[in-house]
Amino acid sequence: MTSRESTDVQLMTNRGNEVSVLLVEDTEDNRMMMRRLLELSGYRVSEAVNGVEAVKAAERETPDIILMDLSLPIVDGLAATRRIRQLPDLATVPIIAVSAHDTADFHAEALAAGCDAYITKPIDYTELEDLITDLTAKQVR
């Protein structure tokens, strides 16, 4: 590995800098892959597999950012986002909607529910990291 490649890997690894991410995804393979990529970039990751767990985990952990799959069992991602937005400590935590649906209607519905951004599956990880960086940089800590 060249020193340039080593520097690039180090920068990617330090990008998270202890940012906590709540990853809400019901498909195990997707969740495991996203968790691994996020952790390799230095993010602290917690997980939820449905909307009910998402709301509870968000309340318990107060993450810096939430990645919310929209198609979830029990309570879908839109309803979970609305519930999270009603909680005073979480009202401004950035939420990125994650969905395989890439239509204007889905985008509009996610933003109306309280999501700050929308990313489609399959996930472009560089785009996701840029969104996380941009949204968490705007947070007052």
BELFEN-V246290 format. One record per backbone hydrogen bond with DSSP energy under -1.0 kcal/mol. CO is the residue of the C=O (numbers start at 0). NH is the residue of the N-H. Records with the same first field share a line. If there is no record, write none. Layout:
BEGIN
CO: NH / NH
END
This chain:
BEGIN
1: 5
2: 6
3: 7
4: 8
5: 9
6: 10
7: 11
8: 12
9: 13
15: 18
18: 43
19: 63 / 64
20: 45
21: 66
22: 47
23: 68
26: 30
27: 31
28: 32
29: 33
30: 34
31: 35
32: 36
33: 37
34: 38
35: 39
36: 40
37: 42
38: 41
40: 15
41: 17
43: 20
45: 22
47: 24
49: 53
50: 54
51: 55
52: 56
53: 57
54: 58
55: 59
56: 60
57: 61
64: 21
65: 95
66: 23
67: 97
69: 71 / 76
72: 50 / 74
74: 50
75: 79
76: 80
77: 81
78: 82
79: 83
80: 84
83: 86
86: 89 / 90
89: 92
93: 65
94: 115 / 116
95: 67
96: 118
97: 69
98: 120
102: 106
103: 107
104: 108
105: 109
106: 110
107: 111
108: 112
109: 114
116: 96
118: 98
123: 127
124: 128
125: 129
126: 130
127: 131
128: 132
129: 133
130: 134
131: 135
132: 136
END
